[in-house]
Amino acid sequence: MIRENLKRPPVLVGIGFVVGLILGWFVIGWGIWPVKWTDAAPEHLRHDLKLEYLSMAVDSYILTQDAELAKRRFANFSKEGEELLKELENQKPQQAANIAAFRLAVTGEPTLPVPTQAAGGELLPTEQAKPPARTGVSIVRSLLTVFCVAFVIILLGVVVFLFLRTRKPAVRTPAQTPSQQAFAPRVEEEWRSVPQTVPSTEPPMMQFMASYKYGDDLFDDSFSIDSQSGEFLGECGVNICETIGVGEPKKVTAFEVWLFDKNDIQTITKVLMSEHAYHDETTYQRLAAKGEPILVQPGLETVLETQTLQLVVRVVDMAYGDGAMPASSYFDQLILELAVWSKM
């Protein structure tokens, strides 16, 4: 399903946007090269710092009596200046005279007389504004950080979920009971390995070839089953199930052929076994838990059926390896034909 969706340009654009957003905004923008502000105007300061700047401007005017400099500093706050002056008066009522003198210098409005010195002959400095415990900007930044962390966690969860869905389900056919695994009736089972219901005379919906050669230790062929319209219906494949002996290359004594149907709740599996493995009681019972055991023979056909799919596996060619291992114990070559029909 993921492979099909990745072929669609809108999906690729969406994935590229999300990845670019994470790398550009969070990794680069916040971590590697965060934005640094320089030469910011007073109007861009935090609210408590604006009050502190205005308080220092009042102190400067009382000391220098430079009205032009006071006007330029006050003009940095535009319409917000008067509100800041009123707030400064409320916070420092004992400095109301100094603030009134500053207002008169910058606005020209007559208020209280201009005091330059206190009764003791010293200037009346203003107090430093107390910053609020926590500003709205810091709260928004904290919430944004929490949101970003949660978004990354959710995104990783979605990626893991989609990855797990693409893997072949581990559900197997139920293991046979000991009575069913008895050694005696295996000759009858060999005959039952031939398809009981032969597919229709119509050509298969899809057809694949799986070819193994001794030394291919990573052999694991899987094929996507799609309808004529491109709809994903399921998957099938062949992989190494059991080896014999030690050393490299691996000596494969059994293969696993499987069929997955997206409309079914289980994966149907059969185990294609060498003659030695099939007639070895211990190996036979161990591999029977993975799926129905099938003795591989030239021209053999076996059928795997699910709710909507039918897979016919045919042995096109096979050969056993020779050497120090028991006769007919491992494969030198195995070529299988996998033909899929739709039962709908």
MIKEDREN-821062 format. One record per residue (C-alpha): x, y, z; residue in three letters; residue number from 1; chain. Coordinates in steps of 0.1 Angstrom, whole numbers, plus 5000, padded with zeros to 4 digits. Layout:
<recs>
    c1    c2    c3  rest   nr  kette
     X     Y     Z   ALA  NUM      A
...
</recs>
This chain:
<recs>
    c1    c2    c3  rest   nr  kette
  5000  5000  5000   MET    1      A
  5029  5024  5008   ILE    2      A
  5046  5016  4976   ARG    3      A
  5014  5024  4956   GLU    4      A
  5009  5057  4975   ASN    5      A
  5045  5068  4970   LEU    6      A
  5038  5067  4932   LYS    7      A
  5013  5095  4936   ARG    8      A
  5027  5131  4933   PRO    9      A
  5004  5146  4960   PRO   10      A
  5016  5121  4985   VAL   11      A
  5053  5128  4977   LEU   12      A
  5046  5165  4979   VAL   13      A
  5030  5161  5013   GLY   14      A
  5058  5139  5027   ILE   15      A
  5084  5164  5014   GLY   16      A
  5065  5193  5030   PHE   17      A
  5063  5175  5064   VAL   18      A
  5100  5165  5063   VAL   19      A
  5110  5200  5052   GLY   20      A
  5089  5216  5079   LEU   21      A
  5106  5194  5106   ILE   22      A
  5141  5200  5093   LEU   23      A
  5137  5236  5085   GLY   24      A
  5116  5249  5113   TRP   25      A
  5126  5227  5143   PHE   26      A
  5160  5214  5135   VAL   27      A
  5176  5243  5116   ILE   28      A
  5154  5272  5128   GLY   29      A
  5155  5263  5165   TRP   30      A
  5185  5241  5169   GLY   31      A
  5213  5249  5145   ILE   32      A
  5207  5285  5134   TRP   33      A
  5181  5301  5157   PRO   34      A
  5170  5337  5149   VAL   35      A
  5190  5363  5169   LYS   36      A
  5176  5398  5171   TRP   37      A
  5199  5428  5171   THR   38      A
  5193  5466  5171   ASP   39      A
  5157  5461  5181   ALA   40      A
  5136  5493  5188   ALA   41      A
  5122  5498  5223   PRO   42      A
  5087  5491  5209   GLU   43      A
  5098  5455  5203   HIS   44      A
  5108  5449  5239   LEU   45      A
  5090  5428  5264   ARG   46      A
  5064  5447  5283   HIS   47      A
  5083  5449  5316   ASP   48      A
  5115  5460  5297   LEU   49      A
  5095  5488  5280   LYS   50      A
  5086  5501  5314   LEU   51      A
  5122  5498  5325   GLU   52      A
  5134  5517  5294   TYR   53      A
  5108  5545  5299   LEU   54      A
  5118  5547  5336   SER   55      A
  5154  5552  5326   MET   56      A
  5143  5578  5300   ALA   57      A
  5125  5598  5328   VAL   58      A
  5157  5596  5350   ASP   59      A
  5178  5608  5321   SER   60      A
  5156  5638  5314   TYR   61      A
  5156  5648  5351   ILE   62      A
  5194  5647  5351   LEU   63      A
  5201  5664  5317   THR   64      A
  5169  5684  5311   GLN   65      A
  5174  5675  5274   ASP   66      A
  5138  5677  5260   ALA   67      A
  5147  5668  5224   GLU   68      A
  5164  5636  5235   LEU   69      A
  5134  5628  5257   ALA   70      A
  5110  5633  5228   LYS   71      A
  5130  5610  5205   ARG   72      A
  5130  5583  5232   ARG   73      A
  5093  5587  5239   PHE   74      A
  5085  5586  5202   ALA   75      A
  5098  5550  5199   ASN   76      A
  5066  5539  5217   PHE   77      A
  5042  5558  5193   SER   78      A
  5006  5555  5206   LYS   79      A
  5016  5531  5234   GLU   80      A
  5037  5557  5252   GLY   81      A
  5010  5574  5271   GLU   82      A
  4996  5541  5284   GLU   83      A
  5031  5532  5296   LEU   84      A
  5035  5565  5314   LEU   85      A
  5002  5560  5332   LYS   86      A
  5012  5525  5342   GLU   87      A
  5045  5538  5354   LEU   88      A
  5027  5564  5375   GLU   89      A
  5005  5537  5391   ASN   90      A
  5036  5515  5399   GLN   91      A
  5056  5544  5413   LYS   92      A
  5033  5570  5428   PRO   93      A
  5062  5585  5448   GLN   94      A
  5079  5594  5415   GLN   95      A
  5047  5611  5400   ALA   96      A
  5064  5645  5399   ALA   97      A
  5094  5633  5378   ASN   98      A
  5070  5615  5355   ILE   99      A
  5048  5645  5352   ALA  100      A
  5079  5666  5343   ALA  101      A
  5088  5641  5316   PHE  102      A
  5053  5642  5302   ARG  103      A
  5054  5679  5300   LEU  104      A
  5086  5678  5281   ALA  105      A
  5076  5652  5255   VAL  106      A
  5039  5662  5250   THR  107      A
  5037  5698  5260   GLY  108      A
  5007  5692  5282   GLU  109      A
  5008  5712  5315   PRO  110      A
  5007  5691  5345   THR  111      A
  5025  5693  5378   LEU  112      A
  5055  5716  5382   PRO  113      A
  5089  5703  5371   VAL  114      A
  5108  5692  5402   PRO  115      A
  5145  5688  5396   THR  116      A
  5155  5679  5431   GLN  117      A
  5140  5665  5462   ALA  118      A
  5138  5684  5495   ALA  119      A
  5172  5669  5506   GLY  120      A
  5189  5682  5475   GLY  121      A
  5191  5648  5457   GLU  122      A
  5174  5637  5426   LEU  123      A
  5145  5614  5429   LEU  124      A
  5154  5582  5409   PRO  125      A
  5127  5560  5396   THR  126      A
  5125  5524  5407   GLU  127      A
  5131  5495  5384   GLN  128      A
  5099  5480  5371   ALA  129      A
  5092  5445  5384   LYS  130      A
  5088  5421  5356   PRO  131      A
  5057  5400  5356   PRO  132      A
  5061  5364  5369   ALA  133      A
  5054  5350  5334   ARG  134      A
  5045  5368  5303   THR  135      A
  5021  5357  5276   GLY  136      A
  5050  5352  5251   VAL  137      A
  5067  5327  5274   SER  138      A
  5035  5308  5278   ILE  139      A
  5029  5306  5241   VAL  140      A
  5065  5295  5235   ARG  141      A
  5061  5267  5261   SER  142      A
  5029  5255  5245   LEU  143      A
  5045  5256  5211   LEU  144      A
  5074  5235  5223   THR  145      A
  5050  5209  5238   VAL  146      A
  5031  5208  5205   PHE  147      A
  5062  5203  5185   CYS  148      A
  5074  5174  5207   VAL  149      A
  5040  5158  5205   ALA  150      A
  5038  5162  5167   PHE  151      A
  5072  5146  5162   VAL  152      A
  5062  5117  5185   ILE  153      A
  5029  5112  5166   ILE  154      A
  5047  5113  5133   LEU  155      A
  5072  5087  5144   LEU  156      A
  5044  5065  5156   GLY  157      A
  5026  5068  5122   VAL  158      A
  5058  5059  5104   VAL  159      A
  5064  5028  5126   VAL  160      A
  5028  5017  5122   PHE  161      A
  5029  5020  5084   LEU  162      A
  5062  5001  5084   PHE  163      A
  5048  4973  5104   LEU  164      A
  5018  4970  5082   ARG  165      A
  5040  4965  5051   THR  166      A
  5057  4935  5067   ARG  167      A
  5044  4900  5060   LYS  168      A
  5019  4891  5088   PRO  169      A
  5032  4865  5112   ALA  170      A
  4999  4846  5115   VAL  171      A
  5003  4810  5103   ARG  172      A
  4979  4782  5098   THR  173      A
  4972  4762  5130   PRO  174      A
  4997  4735  5138   ALA  175      A
  4986  4700  5132   GLN  176      A
  4978  4677  5162   THR  177      A
  5002  4649  5169   PRO  178      A
  4978  4624  5154   SER  179      A
  4977  4643  5122   GLN  180      A
  5015  4645  5122   GLN  181      A
  5020  4608  5123   ALA  182      A
  5046  4595  5099   PHE  183      A
  5025  4567  5083   ALA  184      A
  5000  4586  5062   PRO  185      A
  5026  4609  5046   ARG  186      A
  5022  4591  5012   VAL  187      A
  4986  4602  5011   GLU  188      A
  4996  4638  5020   GLU  189      A
  5019  4638  4990   GLU  190      A
  4989  4631  4967   TRP  191      A
  4969  4657  4986   ARG  192      A
  4996  4683  4977   SER  193      A
  4982  4683  4941   VAL  194      A
  4955  4710  4937   PRO  195      A
  4921  4697  4948   GLN  196      A
  4904  4725  4929   THR  197      A
  4920  4732  4895   VAL  198      A
  4918  4769  4886   PRO  199      A
  4896  4779  4857   SER  200      A
  4908  4778  4821   THR  201      A
  4912  4815  4822   GLU  202      A
  4948  4828  4823   PRO  203      A
  4961  4838  4857   PRO  204      A
  4957  4873  4869   MET  205      A
  4994  4875  4877   MET  206      A
  5023  4851  4873   GLN  207      A
  5058  4852  4889   PHE  208      A
  5090  4831  4888   MET  209      A
  5111  4825  4919   ALA  210      A
  5145  4810  4913   SER  211      A
  5169  4798  4940   TYR  212      A
  5206  4788  4934   LYS  213      A
  5229  4773  4959   TYR  214      A
  5249  4801  4975   GLY  215      A
  5221  4826  4975   ASP  216      A
  5219  4828  5013   ASP  217      A
  5197  4859  5013   LEU  218      A
  5170  4844  4990   PHE  219      A
  5137  4859  4999   ASP  220      A
  5114  4867  4969   ASP  221      A
  5081  4885  4975   SER  222      A
  5056  4898  4949   PHE  223      A
  5028  4923  4951   SER  224      A
  4994  4911  4938   ILE  225      A
  4974  4939  4921   ASP  226      A
  4942  4940  4901   SER  227      A
  4941  4951  4865   GLN  228      A
  4930  4986  4878   SER  229      A
  4961  4988  4900   GLY  230      A
  4944  4980  4933   GLU  231      A
  4965  4962  4959   PHE  232      A
  4950  4928  4967   LEU  233      A
  4978  4911  4986   GLY  234      A
  5013  4895  4984   GLU  235      A
  5029  4862  4979   CYS  236      A
  5065  4849  4980   GLY  237      A
  5091  4823  4988   VAL  238      A
  5119  4824  5014   ASN  239      A
  5143  4801  5031   ILE  240      A
  5127  4782  5060   CYS  241      A
  5153  4756  5072   GLU  242      A
  5189  4748  5066   THR  243      A
  5210  4717  5074   ILE  244      A
  5246  4715  5086   GLY  245      A
  5270  4743  5093   VAL  246      A
  5293  4766  5073   GLY  247      A
  5288  4788  5043   GLU  248      A
  5270  4788  5019   PRO  249      A
  5239  4777  5037   LYS  250      A
  5225  4743  5028   LYS  251      A
  5187  4749  5024   VAL  252      A
  5166  4719  5031   THR  253      A
  5132  4736  5032   ALA  254      A
  5115  4767  5017   PHE  255      A
  5084  4785  5029   GLU  256      A
  5058  4796  5003   VAL  257      A
  5031  4820  5015   TRP  258      A
  5001  4839  5004   LEU  259      A
  4987  4871  5020   PHE  260      A
  4952  4884  5012   ASP  261      A
  4943  4919  5024   LYS  262      A
  4907  4908  5027   ASN  263      A
  4916  4878  5049   ASP  264      A
  4927  4876  5085   ILE  265      A
  4956  4851  5081   GLN  266      A
  4985  4843  5059   THR  267      A
  4984  4809  5043   ILE  268      A
  5018  4791  5044   THR  269      A
  5031  4758  5030   LYS  270      A
  5066  4743  5036   VAL  271      A
  5084  4728  5006   LEU  272      A
  5108  4702  5020   MET  273      A
  5136  4681  5006   SER  274      A
  5132  4644  5006   GLU  275      A
  5156  4640  5035   HIS  276      A
  5138  4666  5056   ALA  277      A
  5104  4653  5047   TYR  278      A
  5112  4618  5059   HIS  279      A
  5131  4629  5090   ASP  280      A
  5106  4627  5119   GLU  281      A
  5121  4655  5140   THR  282      A
  5125  4680  5111   THR  283      A
  5090  4671  5098   TYR  284      A
  5072  4678  5131   GLN  285      A
  5092  4710  5137   ARG  286      A
  5084  4725  5103   LEU  287      A
  5048  4713  5103   ALA  288      A
  5041  4740  5129   ALA  289      A
  5049  4766  5103   LYS  290      A
  5026  4753  5076   GLY  291      A
  5015  4722  5056   GLU  292      A
  5046  4701  5047   PRO  293      A
  5050  4694  5010   ILE  294      A
  5076  4670  4995   LEU  295      A
  5092  4688  4966   VAL  296      A
  5091  4668  4933   GLN  297      A
  5096  4678  4897   PRO  298      A
  5064  4691  4882   GLY  299      A
  5046  4692  4916   LEU  300      A
  5017  4716  4919   GLU  301      A
  5002  4728  4952   THR  302      A
  4975  4753  4959   VAL  303      A
  4972  4781  4985   LEU  304      A
  4938  4796  4989   GLU  305      A
  4925  4826  5009   THR  306      A
  4891  4843  5009   GLN  307      A
  4896  4860  4975   THR  308      A
  4928  4847  4961   LEU  309      A
  4941  4813  4948   GLN  310      A
  4978  4807  4943   LEU  311      A
  4991  4777  4924   VAL  312      A
  5028  4769  4930   VAL  313      A
  5045  4746  4904   ARG  314      A
  5080  4731  4906   VAL  315      A
  5095  4740  4872   VAL  316      A
  5130  4726  4880   ASP  317      A
  5149  4713  4910   MET  318      A
  5182  4696  4918   ALA  319      A
  5198  4684  4950   TYR  320      A
  5233  4692  4961   GLY  321      A
  5259  4665  4967   ASP  322      A
  5288  4662  4992   GLY  323      A
  5293  4651  5027   ALA  324      A
  5256  4658  5037   MET  325      A
  5230  4630  5035   PRO  326      A
  5216  4623  5000   ALA  327      A
  5187  4646  4988   SER  328      A
  5191  4667  5019   SER  329      A
  5196  4702  5005   TYR  330      A
  5188  4720  4973   PHE  331      A
  5213  4730  4946   ASP  332      A
  5186  4746  4926   GLN  333      A
  5149  4753  4928   LEU  334      A
  5127  4771  4903   ILE  335      A
  5091  4778  4911   LEU  336      A
  5062  4792  4891   GLU  337      A
  5036  4812  4911   LEU  338      A
  5003  4818  4894   ALA  339      A
  4976  4839  4910   VAL  340      A
  4938  4838  4903   TRP  341      A
  4911  4859  4917   SER  342      A
  4882  4840  4932   LYS  343      A
  4858  4870  4931   MET  344      A
</recs>
